[in-house]
Amino acid sequence: MTAAHAGIPPEATGCVSSRSLFACSSDAIVLCGIESWVPLRLAERRALRVGRLVAISRHTAQRFRDANPEFAGVTVDVCHPGLPARPANISVALEPAALIVGRLAADEGYKGHELLLHAWPRILERHPDARLWIVGDGDDRPRLESVTARLGLRHAVTFTGRVSDQELDALYRRCRFFVMPSRHEGFGLVFLEAMRAGKACIGAAGAASEIIEHGVSGLIVEPAPDDVRDAVVRLFDEPDTCARFGQAGAARFRAEFTDARFRARFALVVPAAGVPPPLPAADRCA
């Protein structure tokens, strides 16, 4: 199986167009995220008529059908991705910090970075020591740093830029919880990273609700400043609840979202394709 999200590799271009919509194999075409939420060109529609369709989330499958009503009656199987399991290394963080991980790209403003920045002044009214750690880099970083300065948040917000896997693992361990109120997420591997580290998650309605069980392993909110502010304040207010959510998330990760579980799911959905290799790690900081 060839996986693609931010660009179709050369070996896949015979299966679909060069636009970054899909991953593909000889047996299945996988709808990977928001790039597949748009109307298809003729060549792409023809390609999709050939293979079996698999989506990485129910949300992505529905958004694909909404944009391409001619596929309304076509079966789209759902196969949630997974990440490699790791030995339990869960820590109860002492630092009052929330973590968000993702590209700071102007064309990915839906991730929720600016939304968090605008919510943070009111969070500081309740928790003056609350910190926001922003991991990642991109062409929108200078503008977001300017927003941070304009809001008077330089003391409370840290832009780490790109970090190594080891540094990122340490940030997951040290943070209190993970938050990414993204409005348009095809799945959200970063939520799995946080759950693997035993951290509660805050996500927005959509694909995140297929990962985060609201009120069990985290909170699902509307991507609006007041809703995000209330969820963040709650997890700072209630450390026991935050820890309980994190423990439940770690258990859910082990049960549902390891790469072994992904391989088993994919083999059931596309038996002829056999067991695929693991999906590539999320391009968290590109």
Backbone as a ProteinNet text record, in pm:
[ID]
protein_1_A
[PRIMARY]
MTAAHAGIPPEATGCVSSRSLFACSSDAIVLCGIESWVPLRLAERRALRVGRLVAISRHTAQRFRDANPEFAGVTVDVCHPGLPARPANISVALEPAALIVGRLAADEGYKGHELLLHAWPRILERHPDARLWIVGDGDDRPRLESVTARLGLRHAVTFTGRVSDQELDALYRRCRFFVMPSRHEGFGLVFLEAMRAGKACIGAAGAASEIIEHGVSGLIVEPAPDDVRDAVVRLFDEPDTCARFGQAGAARFRAEFTDARFRARFALVVPAAGVPPPLPAADRCA
[TERTIARY]
85.3	0	88.3	51.3	121.9	38.3	91.3	14.8	58.9	-37.7	-5.3	-104.9	-54.6	-145.7	-107.1	17.3	61.1	111.6	97.2	140	140.5	96.4	94.5	235	289.8	422.5	418.6	534.2	536.8	471.1	490.1	435.6	283.8	222.9	77.5	10.6	86.8	24.3	-49.7	-21.5	-98.6	-235.2	-255.8	-383.5	-479.2	-428.9	-512.9	-433.8	-494.6	-426.6	-319.3	-245	-135.5	-184	-313.2	-361.7	-358.7	-327.7	-302.8	-433.1	-502.3	-631.9	-627.7	-546.3	-566.8	-436.3	-453.1	-352.4	-412.4	-329.4	-389.4	-305.9	-370.8	-305.6	-378.3	-338.4	-405.8	-547.9	-579.8	-710.2	-797.4	-740.8	-820.4	-762.9	-850.9	-812.9	-859.8	-768.5	-798.1	-812.9	-927.1	-952.8	-887.5	-783.6	-698.5	-734.4	-812.3	-838.9	-907.2	-882.6	-960.2	-939.6	-828.7	-807.6	-912	-975.7	-1078.9	-1218.9	-1228.8	-1359.8	-1405.3	-1345.6	-1375.9	-1428.8	-1501.5	-1549.7	-1433.8	-1453.9	-1349.4	-1347.9	-1230.3	-1219	-1255.7	-1277.4	-1324.2	-1230	-1098.9	-1003.1	-1007.7	-1027.2	-1034.1	-1161.3	-1271.7	-1396.5	-1382.1	-1317.4	-1296.5	-1207.4	-1101.8	-1010.9	-1083.5	-1169.5	-1239.6	-1344.3	-1385.9	-1481	-1413.3	-1281.5	-1207.4	-1181.2	-1134.7	-1093.8	-1199	-1172.7	-1257.2	-1222.2	-1323.4	-1300.2	-1293.8	-1190	-1171.5	-1140	-1203	-1177.3	-1115.5	-1034.3	-968	-1059.2	-1179.1	-1276.2	-1415	-1516.6	-1654.7	-1678.8	-1616.7	-1631.6	-1577.7	-1460.8	-1404.8	-1492.5	-1544.5	-1633.3	-1755.9	-1814.8	-1934.3	-1902.6	-1791.6	-1754.6	-1724.4	-1665.4	-1640.5	-1772.2	-1868.4	-1998.9	-2071	-2061.2	-2126.4	-2073.1	-1942.2	-1880.3	-1898.8	-1927.7	-1939.3	-2065.5	-2181.8	-2308.2	-2326.1	-2253.4	-2266.2	-2214.9	-2139.9	-2091	-2177.8	-2294.9	-2379.1	-2415.2	-2434.6	-2472.6	-2357	-2235.7	-2117.3	-2068.7	-2036.1	-1985.5	-1846	-1829.4	-1697.9	-1669.1	-1578.1	-1541.3	-1456.3	-1461.8	-1385.6	-1280.8	-1158.2	-1048.7	-965.1	-985.2	-909.6	-761.4	-672.6	-528.8	-486.6	-360.8	-305.9	-160.6	-105.2	35	100.9	233.2	301.4	278	250.7	237.6	375.6	378.3	503.7	484.7	593.3	581.5	521.7	437.8	372.1	476.1	465	555.6	473.9	365.7	268.7	307.7	308.2	342.7	229.4	214.2	118.9	193.7	159.6	236.4	220.5	328.2	323.8	312.4	340.7	339.7	199.4	151.1	15.5	12.9	39.8	53.8	-36.5	-96	-168.3	-79.2	-91.1	-4.9	-88.6	-43.5	-99.4	16.1	-2.7	102.4	47.2	117.5	73.7	142.8	131.8	192.1	130.2	213.7	166.6	164.7	74.5	67.5	-52.2	-31.9	-139.8	-259.9	-236.6	-348.5	-404.9	-358.4	-413.5	-453.9	-509.7	-551.4	-664.5	-725.2	-836.1	-791.3	-661.1	-613	-652.7	-667.5	-713.1	-611	-492.8	-391.3	-441.1	-492.1	-536.9	-657.9	-744.1	-859	-813.5	-713.1	-659.2	-599.3	-526.9	-466.5	-572.9	-682	-786.9	-863.2	-863.7	-928.8	-839.9	-708	-615.2	-624.8	-648.9	-659.9	-765.9	-878.7	-983	-945.7	-866.8	-816.1	-722.3	-640.5	-548	-621.1	-739.7	-817.3	-847.3	-868.1	-898.8	-771.9	-676.5	-551.6	-434.3	-385.8	-279.1	-150.4	-129.4	-6	-24.8	-141	-166.3	-75.5	-17.7	73.3	23.1	55	21.3	150.1	176.1	294	251.2	307.5	273.4	392.5	376.5	483.6	456.3	557.2	543.5	596.2	600.9	653.3	580.9	598	534.4	526.3	470.4	471	376	289.4	197.6	251.4	367.7	420.9	445	507.4	528.3	397.8	294	166.1	108.9	116.6	65.3	146.8	276.2	357.9	319	282.8	236.2	103.9	14.6	-112.5	-85.4	8.6	45.3	93	178	229	117.3	32.4	-76	-172.6	-191.4	-280.8	-211.3	-83	-9.5	16.1	44.4	55.6	197.3	296.2	431	478.9	434.2	477.2	407.9	297	214.4	221	270.2	269.3	411.9	445.5	577.4	563.6	633.3	644.7	776.1	768.6	890	955.8	881.9	932.5	933.6	1013.7	1026.9	1101.4	1061.3	1128.5	1154.4	1249.5	1277.3	1167.8	1164.3	1067.1	1086.4	1212.4	1239.4	1190.3	1213.7	1165.9	1014.1	951.5	805.2	749.7	810	766.2	774.9	882.4	898.4	789.9	753.7	648.1	513.3	486.9	363.1	360.5	473	476.7	458.6	516.2	515.9	386.5	314.8	194.8	82.8	-11.4	-128.5	-227.9	-248.7	-342.2	-312.8	-378.1	-359.7	-486.5	-469.9	-587	-560.2	-654.2	-647.7	-791	-848.3	-987.7	-998.8	-951.9	-946.3	-1085.7	-1115.8	-1246.5	-1252.2	-1138.8	-1137.3	-1025	-1052.8	-950.3	-999.3	-915.8	-954.6	-955.5	-862.4	-858.3	-798	-665.9	-601.3	-507.8	-396.1	-300.4	-241.1	-236.9	-180	-263.4	-393	-473.8	-428.9	-394.6	-345.2	-212.6	-125.5	1.5	-22.8	-116.7	-146.1	-206.9	-300.3	-362.8	-261.1	-170.7	-65.2	18.4	34.5	110	24.2	-101.6	-188.5	-241.3	-262.5	-308.9	-453.1	-529.8	-664.4	-656.6	-760.9	-762.6	-886.8	-868.9	-979.8	-975.8	-1086.2	-1095.4	-1228.8	-1242.2	-1365.5	-1452.9	-1581.2	-1675.1	-1629.3	-1644	-1597	-1522.9	-1413	-1337.5	-1283.8	-1253.1	-1199.4	-1295.3	-1425.7	-1523.1	-1521.7	-1455	-1437.2	-1318.4	-1236.6	-1119	-1143.6	-1187	-1207.9	-1351	-1367.4	-1500.2	-1531.4	-1628.6	-1660.1	-1699	-1632.6	-1661.4	-1598.3	-1523	-1456.3	-1304.6	-1260	-1116	-1080.1	-1179.2	-1153.9	-1282.9	-1273.7	-1389.4	-1396.4	-1517	-1544.1	-1620.6	-1570.9	-1629.7	-1655.1	-1736.1	-1748.5	-1623.8	-1572.6	-1451.4	-1481.8	-1513.8	-1544.7	-1471.7	-1425.9	-1343.6	-1405.6	-1534.5	-1595.6	-1599.8	-1632.9	-1639	-1501.4	-1402.4	-1265.9	-1217.9	-1245.8	-1205.5	-1265.3	-1393.7	-1459.1	-1397.2	-1365.2	-1306.5	-1166.4	-1085.8	-950.2	-954.6	-1039.2	-1051.4	-1095.8	-1187.6	-1233.6	-1119	-1034.6	-925.7	-819.6	-801.5	-713.3	-779.6	-910.3	-983.6	-988.1	-996	-1024.1	-910.3	-799.6	-685.9	-718.4	-806.4	-842.5	-919.5	-1010.5	-1083.7	-988.3	-895.7	-797.5	-715.9	-671.5	-593.5	-677.8	-803.7	-892.4	-915.8	-937.5	-952.2	-826.8	-709.8	-585.1	-568.3	-604	-595	-690.2	-811.2	-908.4	-861.6	-799.2	-747.1	-636.3	-548.2	-440.1	-496.1	-598.6	-661.3	-729.7	-795.5	-860.9	-757.8	-646.3	-541	-494.8	-465.7	-416.1	-518.7	-646.2	-751.3	-788.2	-778.2	-835	-738.9	-630.6	-557.5	-409.1	-367.2	-228.6	-213.8	-90.1	-70.5	-112.3	-100.3	-145.6	-296.7	-370.9	-516.1	-549.2	-474.1	-496.9	-475.5	-367.2	-339.3	-450.6	-497.3	-605.9	-732.7	-763.8	-882.5	-870.2	-753.1	-735.8	-745.9	-691	-697.5	-841.4	-925.8	-1067.5	-1140.7	-1106	-1173.7	-1131.9	-1003.6	-951.6	-870.2	-937.2	-863.6	-761.4	-793.4	-701.4	-572.7	-577.1	-458.1	-356.2	-397.8	-307.3	-288.7	-185.5	-159.5	-65.4	-107.8	-22.9	84.9	187.2	285	222	282.8	226.1	217.6	117.6	110.3	231.6	277.8	390	351.1	449.3	422.3	363.2	278.4	218.3	327.9	309.3	405.2	372	408.8	356.3	406.3	529.1	591.7	641	602.7	651.6	585.1
-119.7	0	123.9	220.7	348.3	452.6	518.2	618.5	756.1	845.8	983.5	1076.6	1190.2	1289.8	1427.7	1464.8	1597.4	1595.9	1483.7	1477.3	1334.2	1310.6	1175.6	1138.1	1026	985	938	934.4	899.2	765.8	665.6	533.8	531.4	638.8	640.7	719.7	791.2	884.1	813.5	688.3	616.1	577.3	588.1	548.5	665.2	782.4	901.1	1019	1135.3	1253.6	1299.2	1403.4	1452.8	1536.2	1572.4	1650.1	1562.1	1620.2	1540.5	1501.6	1403.3	1362.4	1228.9	1136.4	998.1	925.4	812.1	707.1	596.6	512.4	410.6	284.4	175.5	49.3	-8.2	-126.9	-186.7	-227.2	-233.9	-282.3	-176.3	-67	32.2	171	267.5	408.4	464.8	526.3	573.3	724.5	771.4	914.1	958.6	1043.5	1070.1	1193.5	1284.4	1402.6	1510.9	1634.9	1746.1	1765.7	1716.8	1729.3	1651.4	1553.2	1474	1527.1	1644.4	1702.5	1799.6	1795.5	1891.1	1815.5	1884.1	1817.2	1761.3	1641.6	1574.5	1618	1610.7	1627.8	1496.1	1501.5	1384.2	1265.7	1289	1178.7	1115.7	1198	1145.6	1064.4	1110.8	1034.5	898.1	894.9	766.8	675	730.6	649.2	589.5	668.9	621	516.7	509.4	406.3	270.4	269.3	145.9	71.4	141.7	76.1	82.9	12.2	17.4	143.2	209.8	334.5	308.6	363.4	353.8	493.7	534.3	665.5	646.8	745.1	734.6	774.4	825	857	863.5	845.4	860.8	1004.1	1097.5	1238.1	1265.8	1211.9	1230.2	1164.9	1046	979.3	1064.8	1123.4	1204.7	1333.2	1396.4	1520	1491.9	1377.2	1338.7	1323.6	1255.9	1237.4	1370.7	1457.2	1588.1	1667	1657.3	1732.3	1664.5	1534.6	1456.8	1371	1432.2	1360.5	1240.1	1233.6	1116.9	990	1005.8	891	862.6	924.8	909.6	764.4	686.1	547	449.6	500.5	414.6	383.9	258.8	220.6	278.1	344.6	392.4	329.4	235.5	172.7	268.9	254	340	256.4	303.5	236	341.2	355.1	453.3	416.9	513.2	486.7	452.2	416.7	387	429.5	421.3	454.2	338.9	327.2	221.5	234.3	122	120.5	136.9	193.3	211.6	167.9	130.2	98.4	215.6	184.6	290.4	381.1	508.4	608.3	732.6	710.9	816.1	889.3	1020.4	1100.1	1195.1	1223.6	1325.5	1457.8	1543	1665.4	1761.5	1828.6	1932.6	2070.3	2080	2210.9	2245.3	2365.2	2404.7	2449.2	2354.4	2389.1	2302.9	2366.2	2296	2291.7	2185.2	2162.9	2152.6	2218.6	2198.6	2170.5	2074.6	2031.3	2034.1	2101.8	2102.7	2210.8	2201	2300.1	2437.3	2539.2	2677.6	2733.7	2682.8	2718.2	2808.2	2908	3002.1	2932.5	2825.9	2755.2	2646.4	2639.9	2546.5	2621.5	2741.1	2821.1	2761.3	2657.9	2590.9	2508.8	2490.4	2403.6	2453.9	2585.6	2637.9	2715	2740.8	2815.7	2955.7	3028.7	3165.1	3165.2	3068.6	3055	3040.5	2958.9	2943	3072.9	3142.1	3268.5	3367.8	3377.1	3472.3	3427	3298.2	3248.9	3263.7	3273.2	3263.5	3379.4	3503.8	3609	3578.6	3523.7	3490.1	3367	3278.6	3164.9	3214.2	3313.7	3369.4	3440.5	3490.9	3553	3452.1	3328.1	3221.2	3152.2	3135.5	3065.4	3148.8	3242	3332.9	3263.4	3141.2	3069.9	2974	2974.6	2882.5	2914.3	2811.6	2828.1	2749.1	2802.9	2736.2	2710.4	2584.1	2545.6	2513	2583.7	2565.3	2502.6	2377.7	2303.1	2298.9	2335.8	2333.8	2462.1	2464	2580.8	2594.5	2709	2731.3	2878.9	2908.6	3046.9	3138.5	3081.4	3165.1	3195.6	3141.4	3162.5	3309.8	3389.4	3531.1	3604.1	3575.6	3643	3599.8	3470.9	3422.6	3478.8	3494.3	3556	3702.5	3770	3909	3916	3821.9	3815.8	3793.9	3705	3677.9	3804.6	3880.7	4005.2	4107.3	4119.4	4217.8	4188	4060.3	4020.5	4022	4056.4	4060.2	3923.3	3825.1	3686	3629.4	3715	3661.8	3582.8	3621.1	3550.7	3415.9	3396	3277.4	3177.4	3219.6	3135.1	3113.3	2988.2	2952.3	2887.6	2942.8	2881.4	2804.1	2673.2	2591.5	2574.5	2597.5	2562	2411.2	2366.4	2222.1	2159.4	2039.9	1968.6	1825.5	1762	1621.8	1534.5	1408.8	1316.2	1303.9	1302.1	1289.4	1413	1530	1653	1657.4	1611.8	1611.1	1514.9	1397.8	1303	1365.9	1440.5	1505.6	1610.6	1684.6	1785.6	1720.3	1608.6	1536.1	1492.3	1445.3	1400.2	1516.4	1631.8	1744.5	1825.1	1824.4	1908.8	1852.2	1938.3	1894.5	1822.6	1876.7	1814	1866	1806.1	1841.8	1908.3	2012	2081.3	2118.1	2081.5	2124.3	2138.8	2258.4	2279.3	2302	2205.2	2218.4	2207.2	2297.2	2296.9	2197.2	2159.8	2075.1	1972.8	1863.9	1762.2	1631	1572.5	1446.1	1332.8	1336.1	1238.3	1304.8	1310	1374.7	1282.4	1244.4	1155	1215.1	1347.3	1407.7	1374.8	1354	1311.7	1173.8	1087.2	955	966.2	1056.1	1076	1119.1	1210.7	1259	1148.5	1073.1	964.6	857.7	828.6	731.2	774.6	906.7	961	977.5	937.6	945.8	1084.6	1164.6	1302	1318	1391.7	1429.3	1514.8	1509.4	1584.3	1671.5	1787.9	1874.2	1885.8	1849.9	1859	1918	1948.7	2007.3	1899.1	1929.8	1836.8	1802.7	1676.3	1629	1498.5	1480.9	1356.1	1331.6	1437.9	1420.6	1344.1	1356.2	1285.8	1135.7	1090.3	947.2	893.7	982.8	945.6	970.8	1091.8	1134.3	1102.6	1030.5	1006.1	1121.6	1202.9	1322.6	1284.1	1347.1	1320.2	1193.8	1122.9	999.1	1012.6	1043.3	1060.5	1203.8	1291.9	1432.1	1505.8	1617.1	1702.5	1738.3	1732.1	1776.6	1907.8	2010.3	2143.6	2202.3	2305.9	2384.9	2473.9	2492.5	2574.7	2723.4	2766.8	2906.9	2945.7	3071.1	3110.2	3076.9	3104.1	3078.4	2929.4	2847.6	2703	2646.2	2691.5	2644.9	2692.4	2816.8	2871.1	2788.6	2755.6	2679.4	2541.1	2475.4	2342.1	2346.2	2442.6	2455.7	2486.4	2579.8	2615	2494.4	2416	2298.7	2202.6	2176.2	2081.6	2138.7	2270.3	2330.3	2331	2353.1	2355.1	2218.6	2113.2	1978.9	1883.2	1888.8	1802.2	1653.8	1615.3	1473.6	1428.3	1513.8	1482.4	1473.6	1566.7	1567.9	1438.9	1396.6	1273.3	1151.8	1151.5	1039.4	1030.6	1144.8	1146.6	1090.7	1130.5	1083.8	933.6	878.3	733.5	659.8	714.2	652.7	661.8	774.3	789.2	690	667.9	571.4	431.1	396.7	265.4	253.8	361	359.4	348.5	417.4	405.2	260.5	197.5	59.6	-36	-8.5	-98.9	-77.1	47.9	79.9	140.4	202.1	288	256.9	135.4	97.9	64.7	62.8	26.3	-117.7	-204.1	-342.2	-348	-266	-261.1	-204.7	-105.2	-51.1	-158.4	-232.4	-335.4	-439	-477.8	-575.7	-519.8	-393.9	-332.1	-325.9	-285.6	-270.6	-405.4	-508.9	-641.8	-691.2	-651.4	-688.3	-609.9	-482	-397	-433.6	-458.3	-490.5	-620	-734.6	-859.9	-888.6	-856.7	-889.2	-809.3	-696.1	-611.1	-662.6	-758.9	-805.9	-703.4	-721.8	-632.6	-522.4	-395.5	-286.6	-252.5	-183	-132.2	-23.4	12.3	120.4	249.3	330.6	463.2	544.3	635.5	720.5	806.3	841.9	927	1058.7	1116.4	1246.2	1348.9	1430.4	1538	1653.5	1638.8	1724.5	1866.8	1883.4	2013.9	2073	2013.2	2062.4	2192.9
0	0	0	-79.8	-83	-13.3	89.3	163.3	121.5	104.2	67.9	132	179.6	237.1	187	204	161.1	17.7	-53.1	-192.1	-239.7	-360.3	-413.3	-458.8	-410.2	-454	-598.9	-667.4	-809.2	-839.4	-752.4	-781.1	-774.1	-717.8	-705.8	-815.9	-895.6	-989.7	-1100.4	-1123.4	-1222.7	-1172.5	-1043.5	-984	-977.2	-941.8	-934	-987.4	-983.2	-1034.1	-937.8	-978	-895	-778.4	-777.2	-663.6	-539.3	-423.4	-302.8	-235.5	-294.3	-241.4	-170.3	-216.5	-181.3	-149	-85.1	-87.1	-172.2	-231.1	-316.6	-317.5	-352.1	-381.5	-501.2	-544.7	-658.9	-624.4	-497	-454.2	-390.6	-345.9	-273.4	-292.9	-290.9	-289.6	-156.7	-83.8	50.9	50.4	99.6	114	243.4	232.1	347.3	428.7	378.3	459.9	381.7	422.6	368.6	219.7	163.2	19.5	-59.3	3.9	-63.5	-36.4	25.5	55.7	-52.7	-168.5	-275.2	-396.4	-486.2	-607.6	-689.7	-741.9	-817.4	-962.9	-1022.1	-1166	-1234.3	-1365.4	-1439	-1422.6	-1436.6	-1425.9	-1287.6	-1186.4	-1050	-1029.6	-1085.9	-1073	-1138.8	-1254.1	-1321.6	-1239	-1181.1	-1099.8	-980.8	-919.3	-800.8	-834.1	-959.6	-999.4	-1012.7	-1019.3	-1042.1	-911.7	-810	-687.1	-578.4	-472.2	-353.7	-275.4	-221.2	-148.9	0.7	61.5	206.1	257.1	364.8	425.2	562.3	603.3	732.9	848.3	818	923	861.2	943.2	895.8	850.4	921.7	887.1	746.6	715.6	582.2	476.1	505	408.8	379.2	483.5	463.3	388.2	423.8	354	206.1	177.9	39	-36.1	24.5	-40.9	-58.1	41.6	31.4	-88.1	-110.8	-220.3	-355.4	-351.8	-475.3	-469.2	-485.5	-465.5	-556.4	-668.6	-755.7	-688.4	-577.3	-501.1	-378.3	-371	-251.7	-224.6	-329	-310.2	-312.2	-322.5	-327.9	-186.4	-162.4	-30.7	-8.1	104	146.4	282.2	284.5	411.1	492.9	623.5	713.9	785.6	782.2	851.3	923	1052.7	1130.1	1133.5	1114.4	1124.4	1267.4	1280.7	1412.4	1420.5	1540.6	1565.3	1639.8	1630.7	1704.6	1854.9	1917.8	2063.5	2125.4	2244.7	2316.9	2460.7	2526.9	2669.2	2745.1	2841.9	2918.9	2983.2	2954.4	3013	3043.8	3117.5	3144.3	3272.1	3264.7	3381.6	3413.8	3540.9	3583.6	3582.1	3486.3	3465.6	3581.6	3614.3	3716.4	3653.9	3525.3	3460.5	3410.5	3438.5	3397.7	3251.9	3162.6	3021.4	2935	2834.7	2729.2	2605.9	2529.4	2413.4	2286.8	2179.7	2046.2	1951.8	1862.2	1770.3	1628.3	1537.8	1399.1	1319.2	1188.4	1100	1121.1	1119.5	1128	986.1	907.1	765.3	740.2	656	626.6	565.5	489.6	428.2	518.7	643.5	741.1	867.5	848.5	962.8	1042.6	987.7	1057	1177.3	1196.4	1304.3	1442.8	1459	1586.7	1666.4	1608.7	1682.8	1720	1621.6	1650.2	1742.3	1726.6	1815.9	1960.6	1984.2	2119.3	2171.3	2085.8	2129.3	2174	2100.4	2137.2	2261.8	2289.5	2410.9	2533.8	2514.5	2628	2728.1	2687.3	2789.7	2895.1	2854.3	2951.1	3032.6	2975.3	3052.2	3161.8	3130.2	3229.3	3342.4	3316.7	3424.5	3534.3	3494.7	3590.9	3640.4	3549.8	3582.9	3532.1	3611.8	3566.6	3524.5	3572.4	3537.3	3419.8	3356.1	3245	3126.7	3070.3	2958	2836.7	2718.3	2592.5	2516.4	2486.3	2409.5	2267.3	2171	2030	1959	1917.9	1852.1	1702.4	1624.3	1479.6	1418.7	1288.2	1217.9	1085.2	1021.3	893	860.4	743.9	696.9	772.9	855.8	933.9	1073.6	1105.6	1240.6	1272.8	1184.2	1218.6	1250.4	1173.7	1200.5	1335.7	1365.9	1493.9	1610.7	1591.5	1696.1	1714.8	1606.8	1618.2	1692.9	1664.8	1738.3	1886.7	1916.5	2055.8	2125.1	2058.9	2117.8	2134.5	2035.1	2041.3	2155.7	2185.6	2294	2429.9	2432.5	2558.5	2617.4	2530.9	2575.3	2565.1	2543.8	2525.6	2647	2764.6	2886.2	2901.1	2828.9	2849.5	2734.9	2619.4	2499.8	2451.5	2425.4	2374	2237.2	2139	2007.1	2004.7	1998.4	2004.4	1868.4	1759.2	1628	1611.4	1515.3	1494.6	1612.5	1649	1756.9	1712.3	1777.7	1749.1	1809.5	1767.5	1825.2	1975.8	2018.8	2162	2237.9	2180.4	2244.7	2248.5	2141.1	2138.8	2242.6	2254.6	2356.7	2495.6	2520	2650.2	2672.9	2569	2582.5	2610.2	2544.4	2574.4	2720.6	2770	2909.4	3006	2973.3	3067.2	3065.4	2953.5	2945	3031.5	3065.3	3141.6	3050.9	2931.2	2836.6	2696.6	2598.7	2457.8	2406.2	2323.4	2268.2	2122.6	2036	1896.1	1844.1	1856.3	1813.9	1663.6	1586.5	1441.1	1380	1288.4	1222	1106.7	1052.2	932.8	944.7	1011.8	1030.8	970.6	882.3	822.2	922	1016.8	1126.4	1248.5	1257.1	1370.1	1445.6	1380.5	1445.8	1572.5	1581.7	1702.4	1825.6	1808.9	1923.2	1971.5	1876.9	1915.7	1989.5	1944.3	2014.2	2158.3	2176.3	2311.1	2396.7	2340.7	2416.5	2452	2359.6	2387.8	2507.1	2523	2636.2	2760.8	2753.3	2870.2	2898.8	2794.2	2813.3	2767.3	2846.1	2805.1	2679.8	2598.4	2472.5	2462.4	2402.8	2363.6	2212.1	2147.2	2002.2	1962.2	1835.3	1783.8	1722.1	1713.2	1651.8	1511	1473.3	1343.8	1362.3	1291	1299.7	1439.9	1513.5	1649.1	1738.8	1712.6	1796.4	1771.8	1665.6	1643.4	1722.9	1773.2	1851.8	2000.1	2031.5	2170	2211.5	2319.2	2375.7	2470.3	2432.7	2511.1	2653.6	2749.1	2889	2942.4	2857.3	2899.4	2883.5	2762	2738.5	2702.3	2706.8	2676.1	2650.8	2580.4	2556.2	2408.4	2353.4	2217.2	2226.4	2157.6	2169.3	2030.9	2027.3	1906	1894.3	1774	1757.9	1766.9	1887.7	1916.2	2043.9	2057	2172.1	2306.9	2326.3	2456.4	2487.8	2388.7	2411.2	2441.6	2366.7	2391	2527.2	2560.5	2690	2802.7	2794.3	2901	2916.8	2804.9	2812.3	2872.5	2829.4	2883.1	3032.1	3071.5	3213	3294.2	3240.2	3315	3343.9	3244.6	3268.2	3361.1	3362	3461.8	3599.5	3604.3	3731.2	3798	3716.1	3767	3730.9	3804.1	3770.3	3779	3872.1	3881.8	3758.3	3711.1	3588.1	3470.1	3462.8	3354.7	3355	3472.2	3482.4	3445.7	3488	3454.9	3304.5	3241.8	3096.2	3029.1	3080	3021.2	3032.8	3147.5	3166.3	3072.9	3058.8	2968.3	2823.7	2789	2653.6	2623.5	2721.1	2701.6	2680.8	2757.7	2742	2605.7	2563.4	2432.2	2320.1	2333.5	2232.5	2220.4	2333	2329.6	2269.4	2293.6	2246.4	2100.1	2051.7	1920.7	1819	1863.5	1770.7	1757	1787.7	1760.3	1612.1	1564.7	1424.5	1398.7	1499.1	1482.2	1460.4	1535.2	1516	1378.4	1333.7	1199	1093	1104.2	1004.4	1001.1	1118.6	1123.5	1059.9	1087.7	1027.9	876.5	828.6	684.5	614.1	674.6	614.2	605	699.5	693.4	585.5	573	474.9	333.5	312.2	179.2	189.3	201.3	222.8	114.6	-11.3	-120.5	-114.2	-42.7	-36.2	63	146.7	248.6	358	437.3	549.3	504.4	511.3	464.3	565.3	522.9	619.2	702.4	815.3	897.4	818.6	852.4	793.4	836.6	753.7	795	912.8	994.6	1110.1	1064.1	1149.1	1115.5	1091.2	987.1	958	1051.3	1177.7	1283.1	1274.5	1232.5	1248.9	1117.4	1005.2	876.4	839.6
[MASK]
++++++++++++++++++++++++++++++++++++++++++++++++++++++++++++++++++++++++++++++++++++++++++++++++++++++++++++++++++++++++++++++++++++++++++++++++++++++++++++++++++++++++++++++++++++++++++++++++++++++++++++++++++++++++++++++++++++++++++++++++++++++++++++++++++++++++++++++++++++++++++++++

